[in-house]
Every structure is written in C-alpha cells, then in structure tokens.
Amino acid sequence: MSRMPRREFLGLSALAATGAFLTTRVAFARQSERARRFVLVIMRGALDGLAAVPPCGDPAYAGLRREFALAAPGGGAHAALPLDGFFGLHPSLGFLQQSYAARELIVFHALASPYRERSHFDGQDVLENGTVQPHALQTGWLNRALAQASERPAHEAGVALGQNVPLVMRGPAEVASWSPSRLAALDEDTFARITDLYAGDKLLAPRLADAMAADAMAGRDADSSAVGGAMGGNAGASGTAGAAAQTAAGGGAGRYAEIVQAAAGFLRQDQGPKVAVFDTTGWDTHANEGGAEGQLAGRLGQLDAGLAILKQQLGPAWADTAVLLVTEFGRTAAINGTRGTDHGTATVALLVGGAVAGGRVIADWPGLAPRALYQGRDLAPTSDLRGVLKGLLAEQLGVPSRALATDVFPDSANVKPLSGLLRA
C-alpha cells in the first residue's frame, strides 16, 4: 500500500471511537466545463442594510443616522461609494463597488423574508426553511431545489463549508461538508502508521479516502490539517445560529479566508459541486456600530476582501458564478442609545458574480419618513426575498417553476420570480 501524504488524522480517530461519521461521500459527478455555480453566503446576526447600502438621497436618512450617516458619493474621503445616484455603498466595500461598475453586482434593497418578528433563531430558520414560519420544516429550500434541479449529478451537488451543515442545505439531496480543523498536523510517519492501521477497515478506509478527496478539492496541500474537519460534518447537527461561528467576518478573518478559498477550490473543479454554502457571523451591532469607520466597517471590509479572494481563486469559473449574500432581517432605521442599531425588518441582499446581469439597484423604495417606517421604527419591506431566490434557482440551477412554488417554497404561488438577474 502506498504511503499517503502527511495529514492530520486525529479527528478521524476520535470519530472512529464514537461511530459518528458524515453519511455522504465526497464523490462528485463530472460536470460540463461551463457549469453554472451558485454560492450562498448567510450573514448571521442581521446586517444593517441602511449602513451597507445607505440611501443618501433620502431626506430623512441623515437625521435618523446622525453622526453615523455617510456623506453622499463625492462628499469626502469617508463618503459612500457611488451606485445609482440615490444609493451608495459603504466605503469598506471597494470590491463590490468595482463589481457594480463592471456590471457584476445587483443590490436589492427594502426586501425581507416572510418573517416579521425579531428573533435571530426564528428569523434564520425562516430564511433557511423556505416557508412563512419558523420550524415549519426540517429541510432547507436550497437542498430541496438541488433535488429538483434539471441537471442532477449522480452524487453530491453541493457542499456546506463550516462546522455544521446548515438547515438550508439539509434534505433529500445528497450534499458534502467540509470544515477546517483546529488540530495540529501529524508527522508523516505517524500518519502513515494510522492509515496502515485502518487500511483494511471497510468503514474507516473509505471515509479517509473521501476526506482526502475533499481536501484535494478544497485546495489543501499535503501539510494542511483539514482531514478531521472534512470528515467531521453532521447533516443533522443543530444550532443553526451558531454554525461556522469561527468564520465570522469579525474576529475570525483568517478562518473566513480559509473557508472562502476552500469554497473556490470545490467549485472550480470539473468533478466538483456546483453549489456552495457558508456563513459569516458578528452582524448583531447593538452597540458602537460605527459609521465610515468602526466595528461594522471592519466586518464589511473583511467580507468584501473575502469576495475578492473568491473571484481570484475561481479564475475562469467566476464567469459562470453567482454569489448571493443574505441575512435574516435588517436593523432599526434610527441609531439607538448605545450608538448601535436594534433588530429590524427590511434590509439588503447582494448578488455578485460573473454570471450576474449587474450594475443595478432593484428597490421599491418606501422612504424613511416617520409615517413610512414599519411599526414606526424599521425600513418597511416592499419586496419578498423569495422572489429573488426563485429567479436565481430557475435561471442558475434549472429548477422548474412548479417545483419552486410547491416543493422549494411551499405555498408561495403568489410570489413571482424576479427574472433577468443573470446573463444569458
């Protein structure tokens, strides 16, 4: 038996003792070289959409945001970046502004899921289960969409990157999982001894091979330490709000960059998945949120840098990729007493990628005057996020309209798909 490269295998040994293994195998069906890719990024904690995409042209905006209000584009070093003349982008989002100028970014504003309360856990559950209420289903809309896609692979169509497989990716379609390990790498001799020990084991040997294959697709080299992570996923794991906490845009920039690079490694492979999901945390900015600089600015900057890495790492595959960034709900229109924002309702979603027919802001803007605010405090929702999701799934994954209205988003026939979001 040939010796395998030096890898960290401690996670496999621990799993062997407990009998807990990822039930899917990392054996992906071959796809065409021009296969469309879709990446879903969940920003857990409720992104402040009025900060990320400030409505500088709204006369009530500056009064609500006070010292955190961004100047209109052209208004100085810390002004918003230009979009369409009414909206701007936070100055930390330089890559996204370049994408907008290159017609690779669509900004959706004043939209929301069907959820209208202010619980992170319930809001994320609705965001992921695809229904109108929390805990209505134990499967996710993206997994159900993969099961209905027109070009279904023989095995895993998607990969979840992080500590757990999130609800949005659980369901009837087989998916793979991958996560970086925190354990130190074993030396080559120790690793070889362990692989020899399990070589004849009908359960462990295939799991090791699958984990090695996942690492290779993720772009890890022989010195990486992710085999344990690749094999440690649990499609039934709970704790949706805490999934991939270590990939937070704030406080975990290194691991976030590692997740992004791994996602690109999977997606650019001919024999790889066409869908990837990961999340970032730290968007719950109740205090000291900041304006052009500060806590939120730092998180936005790291998020932006990660997207730039994704584009660079995908290379030619970027031309066929659409990346959607979503969050469970928005934040209050006005700054609170602790210089932050509280849980709100409508917010933004961002769609970026070479496959995107971008250079647009899509918003039925309700305004920020007191009478226009939802419950007197929030940006009012005027668009349903499910319309964006339906349009993307139809165009990017070939999910039939009937399945979108019934299986993927149950009881949503009244929500029309947004069409024309992607290049022909």
Secondary structure, DSSP 4 states (H G I P E B T S, - for coil): -PPPPP---HHHHHHHHHT---SS---PPP--TT--EEEEEEETT---HHHHS--TT-TTHHHHHGGGPPPPTTSSTTSPEESSSS-EE-TT-HHHHHHHHTT-EEEEEEEE-S--S--HHHHHHHHHH-SSSTTS-SS-HHHHHHHH-SS--SS--EEEESSS--GGG-SSS-EEEE----SPPPPHHHHHHHHHHHTT-TTHHHHHHHHHHHHHHHT--TT---HHHHH---TT---GGGTTGGG-TTT-HHHHHHHHHHHHHHHT-TTS-SEEEEEE------S---SSSSHHHHHHHHHHHHHHHHHHHHGGGGGGEEEEEEES--BBSS--TTSS--B-S-EEEEEESTTB--SEEE------SGGGSBTTTBPPP-EEHHHHHHHHHHHHH---HHHIIIIISTT-TTSPPPP--B--
